[in-house]
Amino acid sequence: MAVIKPFKAIRPDKNLVDKVAALPYDVMTSEEAREMVKDNPYSFLYVDKAEISLDPSIDLYDKRVYEKARENLYKMINDGIFIEDDKPYFYIYQQVMGDRIQTGLVASASIDDYINNIIKKHEYTRKDKEQDRTNHVDYCDAQTGPIFLTYKSKDEINEIVEDWIKKDPIYNFESDGGVKHIVWVIDDSYIIEKLKNYFKDIQALYIADGHHRTASAVSVGKMRREKYPNYTGEENFNYFLSVIFPDKDLHIMDYNRVVKDLNGLTEEEFIEKVKENFELIEHKGKGPYKPAEKHTFGMYLNKKWYILKAKDGTFNKNQPVERLDVSILQNNLLAPILGIEDPRTDNRIDFVGGIRGLEELERRVEEDMKVAFSMYPTTIQDLMDISDADMVMPPKSTWFEPKLLSGIFVHKLS
């Protein structure tokens, strides 16, 4: 049973939303963020990456960064850049990227559902990153970035959403990259109750993206419970900002790999070792090779593309993590042949999101890498199977597009 609640969103003035809304804090460096905001004093990056308001030499985890985030957020509120709705509502957030549309319900989700594994995860979190967002949320007394959740599509919820989006939206703007962002307010108390009750019939929600933000929201919620031992469970700190999409809407892109060297092997030696676990065929088609099915990979080496097909016996088809393509490549090639035992920490490997195209793999190999691998995307069903089994995916298994923008909704904790 999933518990969701409406909330009183703090959100941008409709005339400024396109200037306020920003990519999530963790998809750019501080230097890139400084460049992005150069001509935009309204950007939410001044809150989510508040170090850009300070001297570039400052440590990202310095207390002054979190104090500046709080200062910038409440200045934007006091200056009227943000408004707060007078009642708790649900919202609908739709993104349109080319011919793809994903439409999610914006709600506050329960930290107890996370604690009790109704909200399921598929990644480990790093303590330093988790602590960073915990400090950020605690200092701001607000969740400033939404968690991206999904669930197994339910017709009754879809029908409500599809009917509601026939109304006029409160926001309709286009971000860099040509992605459209459209938002509606669900302000009908009867519909709000129906949605709450329909979600009670859903057995699990799944974190698609935002594991560190979720863990930090839960951490702050537990801290507030200790501070206020007579809490009722209804306080805002017991919930966190989420956008919840039906699985039918979501699309995971490929997350490709590039490696700096061949681990001391000649190209001929490397190819012979690859052939031990993969069928290897030279790609004769024009342009890069994009895998069309699971357990098939592209490999770019010395200006040539090859097709790799995992041989039988190289993985356990009944084990949801082992049968992932990212695991097959890691366990049968990256680790045993190229010596990359831990892709989280090895600086000889880098990862390229599919949004950048396979030509980016070619460019990297010509510029600073030696070999590249194009991947077949992980599926939403893979994500759910692994989450249901209480397992975790290898790093860099999923790349979601479009990204949820921050700054459209802020969830105040008190």
C-alpha positions in Angstrom: 0.0 0.0 0.0 1.6 3.3 -1.2 0.8 6.4 0.8 0.9 9.7 -1.0 -0.3 13.2 0.2 -1.1 16.5 -1.5 1.1 19.4 -0.5 1.2 23.2 -0.6 3.8 23.7 -3.3 6.1 26.7 -3.3 6.5 27.3 -7.1 7.6 30.0 -9.5 5.6 32.9 -10.7 4.2 31.8 -14.1 6.1 34.6 -15.9 9.4 33.4 -14.5 9.1 29.6 -14.4 11.2 29.1 -17.6 14.0 31.2 -16.1 13.8 29.5 -12.6 13.6 25.9 -13.6 17.0 24.2 -13.9 18.5 20.8 -14.5 19.2 18.8 -11.3 22.2 19.6 -9.3 24.1 16.4 -10.0 24.3 16.5 -13.8 26.8 19.4 -14.0 30.0 20.6 -12.3 30.1 23.9 -10.3 32.0 25.5 -13.2 29.3 24.5 -15.7 26.6 25.8 -13.4 28.4 29.1 -13.1 28.4 29.4 -16.8 24.7 28.4 -17.1 23.5 31.2 -14.7 25.8 33.9 -16.1 22.9 35.8 -17.6 20.0 34.5 -15.5 19.7 35.8 -11.9 16.5 33.7 -11.4 18.0 30.3 -11.9 17.2 27.7 -9.2 20.9 26.6 -9.4 21.5 29.4 -7.0 19.7 27.2 -4.5 20.6 23.7 -5.6 24.2 24.5 -6.3 24.7 27.5 -3.9 28.5 27.3 -4.2 28.1 29.3 -7.4 27.3 32.3 -5.2 30.5 32.0 -3.3 34.3 32.0 -4.1 35.2 29.1 -6.4 37.8 27.9 -3.9 35.2 27.0 -1.3 34.7 23.3 -0.4 31.4 22.0 -1.7 30.5 20.6 1.7 31.4 23.8 3.6 28.6 24.9 6.0 28.6 28.3 4.2 27.3 26.6 1.0 24.2 25.3 2.8 23.7 28.6 4.5 23.8 30.3 1.2 21.3 27.9 -0.3 18.9 28.7 2.5 19.5 32.5 2.0 19.0 32.3 -1.7 15.8 30.2 -1.5 14.1 32.5 1.0 15.2 35.6 -0.8 13.5 34.3 -4.0 10.4 33.6 -1.9 10.4 37.0 -0.3 11.1 38.7 -3.7 7.9 37.1 -5.1 9.8 34.9 -7.6 8.1 32.0 -5.8 4.5 31.8 -4.5 3.0 29.2 -2.1 -0.4 27.6 -2.9 -3.0 28.3 -0.2 -4.1 24.6 0.1 -2.5 21.2 -0.4 -2.9 20.0 -4.0 -1.6 17.3 -6.3 0.0 18.4 -9.5 0.6 16.9 -12.9 4.0 17.3 -14.6 4.2 16.3 -18.2 7.4 16.3 -20.3 7.4 16.1 -24.1 10.7 15.3 -25.8 10.2 14.8 -29.6 7.5 12.2 -30.0 7.9 10.9 -26.4 5.5 12.0 -23.7 5.8 11.1 -20.0 3.1 12.4 -17.5 3.6 12.0 -13.8 1.7 12.9 -10.6 3.5 15.3 -8.3 2.9 14.4 -4.7 4.6 13.9 -1.4 5.5 10.3 -0.7 6.0 8.7 2.7 9.4 8.2 4.4 7.9 5.2 6.1 7.2 3.6 2.8 10.9 3.9 2.0 11.8 2.5 5.5 9.4 -0.4 5.0 10.6 -1.1 1.5 7.3 -0.2 -0.2 9.4 2.4 -2.0 12.0 0.2 -3.5 15.6 1.0 -4.5 18.1 -0.4 -7.0 21.3 1.5 -6.2 23.7 1.9 -3.3 24.2 5.5 -2.1 27.5 7.1 -1.2 27.6 8.5 2.3 29.3 11.7 1.3 26.7 12.5 -1.3 23.9 11.5 1.0 25.2 13.7 3.8 25.5 16.6 1.4 21.8 16.5 0.4 20.8 15.8 4.0 22.6 19.1 5.0 21.0 20.9 2.1 17.5 19.8 2.9 17.9 20.4 6.6 19.4 23.9 6.2 16.7 24.9 3.6 13.9 23.3 5.6 12.7 22.1 2.3 13.1 19.5 -0.4 14.2 21.4 -3.5 14.6 18.6 -6.0 11.9 16.0 -6.9 12.5 12.2 -6.6 11.7 10.3 -9.8 9.4 7.4 -8.9 7.6 4.9 -11.1 4.9 2.2 -10.6 3.1 -0.5 -12.5 0.6 1.4 -14.5 -3.0 1.5 -13.2 -5.9 2.3 -15.5 -7.9 4.2 -12.9 -5.1 6.6 -12.3 -4.3 7.0 -16.0 -7.9 7.9 -16.7 -8.0 10.6 -14.1 -4.7 12.1 -15.3 -5.7 11.9 -19.0 -9.0 13.6 -18.2 -7.4 16.4 -16.1 -4.8 17.4 -18.7 -7.6 18.5 -21.0 -7.8 21.6 -18.7 -5.6 24.6 -19.0 -2.2 24.2 -17.5 -0.5 26.6 -15.1 2.9 26.3 -16.8 3.8 25.5 -20.4 7.4 26.2 -21.4 10.3 24.8 -23.3 13.7 24.2 -21.8 17.1 24.0 -23.4 17.2 21.0 -25.7 13.6 21.5 -26.9 11.9 19.6 -24.0 8.4 20.9 -23.2 7.3 21.1 -19.6 3.6 21.4 -18.8 2.1 21.5 -15.3 -1.5 21.3 -14.1 -2.9 21.8 -10.5 -5.4 19.1 -9.3 -7.5 21.3 -6.9 -10.6 19.1 -6.7 -10.8 17.5 -3.3 -12.9 14.6 -4.6 -10.3 13.8 -7.2 -7.5 14.1 -4.7 -9.1 11.6 -2.4 -9.7 9.2 -5.3 -6.0 9.3 -6.2 -4.9 8.8 -2.7 -7.2 5.7 -2.5 -6.0 4.3 -5.8 -2.4 4.5 -4.7 -3.3 2.5 -1.6 -3.9 -0.4 -3.9 -0.4 -0.1 -5.4 2.0 -2.6 -3.8 5.2 -0.9 -4.6 6.8 2.4 -5.9 10.2 2.2 -7.5 13.0 4.8 -7.4 13.9 5.5 -11.0 16.3 8.3 -10.3 17.2 10.2 -7.1 18.5 7.6 -4.6 20.6 10.1 -2.8 17.8 12.7 -2.6 15.5 10.0 -1.2 17.9 8.8 1.4 18.6 12.3 2.5 14.8 13.1 2.8 14.4 10.1 5.0 17.4 11.0 7.0 16.1 14.6 7.7 12.7 13.1 8.5 14.2 10.8 11.1 16.2 13.8 12.6 13.0 15.8 12.9 11.2 12.9 14.6 13.9 12.8 17.2 13.7 16.6 17.6 9.9 16.4 17.9 9.1 13.1 19.7 5.4 13.9 19.9 5.1 14.0 16.1 1.8 12.7 14.7 3.1 11.4 11.3 1.2 14.0 9.4 3.9 16.7 9.5 5.5 17.6 6.2 8.9 16.2 7.3 7.4 12.7 7.2 7.0 13.0 3.4 9.2 13.9 0.4 8.7 15.6 -2.9 8.1 13.1 -5.8 7.0 12.9 -9.3 5.4 9.5 -9.9 5.2 8.1 -13.4 3.4 5.0 -14.7 6.0 2.6 -16.1 4.3 2.7 -19.5 5.5 6.2 -20.0 9.2 5.8 -19.2 12.1 5.2 -21.5 15.6 4.2 -20.4 18.4 5.2 -22.7 21.6 3.3 -23.3 24.5 4.2 -20.9 27.6 3.5 -22.8 31.3 2.9 -21.8 34.6 4.2 -23.0 38.0 2.9 -21.7 41.4 4.6 -21.7 43.6 1.6 -22.6 43.8 -2.1 -23.4 45.4 -3.0 -20.1 48.8 -3.7 -21.7 47.4 -5.9 -24.5 47.9 -5.4 -28.2 44.8 -4.9 -30.2 45.2 -8.5 -31.6 45.6 -10.0 -28.1 42.6 -8.0 -26.9 40.4 -9.2 -29.7 41.4 -12.8 -29.2 40.5 -12.6 -25.5 37.2 -11.0 -26.3 36.3 -13.9 -28.6 36.5 -16.3 -25.6 33.2 -15.1 -24.2 31.6 -13.2 -27.2 30.9 -13.9 -30.8 32.7 -11.1 -32.6 31.6 -9.8 -36.1 33.0 -6.8 -37.9 30.1 -4.3 -38.5 29.7 -3.7 -42.2 26.9 -1.1 -42.0 27.3 2.7 -42.2 27.9 4.6 -39.0 28.1 3.4 -35.4 26.6 0.1 -34.3 23.6 0.4 -32.1 22.6 -2.9 -30.4 19.1 -4.0 -31.3 18.6 -6.7 -28.7 19.7 -7.7 -25.2 23.1 -9.4 -24.7 24.5 -7.7 -27.8 27.1 -4.9 -27.8 28.9 -2.6 -30.1 32.6 -2.1 -29.8 34.6 0.7 -31.4 38.3 0.1 -31.7 40.9 1.6 -34.1 38.2 3.3 -36.3 36.2 0.1 -36.7 32.9 -1.0 -35.2 32.4 -4.6 -34.1 29.3 -6.5 -33.0 29.7 -8.6 -29.8 27.2 -11.3 -28.8 27.5 -12.9 -25.4 28.0 -16.6 -25.7 25.8 -19.1 -23.8 27.1 -19.8 -20.3 28.6 -16.4 -19.8 25.8 -15.4 -17.4 22.9 -16.8 -15.3 19.7 -16.1 -17.2 17.6 -16.7 -14.0 19.5 -14.1 -11.9 18.2 -10.5 -12.6 21.5 -8.7 -11.9 23.7 -11.2 -13.8 21.6 -11.1 -16.9 21.8 -7.3 -17.2 23.9 -6.3 -20.2 26.0 -4.0 -18.0 26.8 -7.0 -15.8 27.6 -9.2 -18.7 30.1 -6.7 -20.1 31.6 -6.0 -16.7 32.0 -9.6 -15.7 33.2 -11.0 -19.0 35.2 -8.2 -20.5 35.8 -5.0 -18.4 37.0 -6.8 -15.3 38.8 -10.0 -16.6 40.3 -8.5 -19.8 40.7 -4.8 -19.2 41.3 -5.0 -15.4 38.5 -2.6 -14.4 37.3 -4.3 -11.2 35.4 -1.4 -9.7 33.9 1.0 -12.3 32.8 3.3 -9.6 36.3 4.3 -8.7 38.5 3.3 -11.7 39.6 6.4 -13.6 40.4 4.4 -16.7 36.6 4.1 -17.5 34.1 6.8 -18.3 30.4 6.6 -19.1 28.4 8.4 -21.9 24.7 8.8 -21.7 22.8 7.8 -24.8 21.3 11.3 -25.2 24.8 12.3 -26.6 24.7 9.8 -29.4 27.1 7.1 -30.5 29.2 9.5 -32.4 30.3 10.8 -29.0 31.9 7.4 -28.4 33.8 7.7 -31.6 34.9 11.2 -30.7 36.1 10.1 -27.3 38.1 7.2 -28.7 39.8 9.5 -31.2 40.5 12.1 -28.5 41.4 10.5 -25.2 40.2 6.9 -25.0 41.1 3.6 -26.7 37.9 1.5 -26.9 34.2 2.2 -26.6 31.2 -0.1 -26.0 27.6 0.8 -27.1 24.9 -0.8 -24.9 21.4 -2.1 -25.3 19.4 -0.1 -22.7 18.3 -1.6 -19.4 14.5 -1.9 -19.3 12.0 -0.7 -16.7 11.1 -4.3 -16.1 14.8 -5.1 -15.3 14.7 -2.2 -12.8 11.6 -3.5 -11.1 12.8 -7.1 -11.1 16.0 -6.2 -9.4 14.3 -3.8 -6.9 11.7 -6.5 -6.1 14.5 -9.0 -5.4 16.1 -6.4 -3.0 19.2 -6.4 -5.2 21.2 -3.5 -6.7 22.2 -2.7 -10.2 25.8 -2.2 -11.2 26.8 1.5 -11.4 25.7 3.5 -14.5 23.0 1.0 -15.5 20.3 3.5 -16.4 20.0 6.9 -18.1 16.6 8.5 -18.0 15.6 11.3 -20.4 14.2 13.8 -20.1 15.5 14.9 -16.7 13.0 16.3 -14.1 13.8 20.0 -13.7 14.3 21.4 -10.2 12.7 24.6 -9.1 9.2 24.0 -10.4 8.1 22.6 -7.0 9.5 23.1 -3.6 8.2 21.1 -0.6 8.5 22.9 2.7 9.2 20.7 5.8 7.6 22.9 8.4 
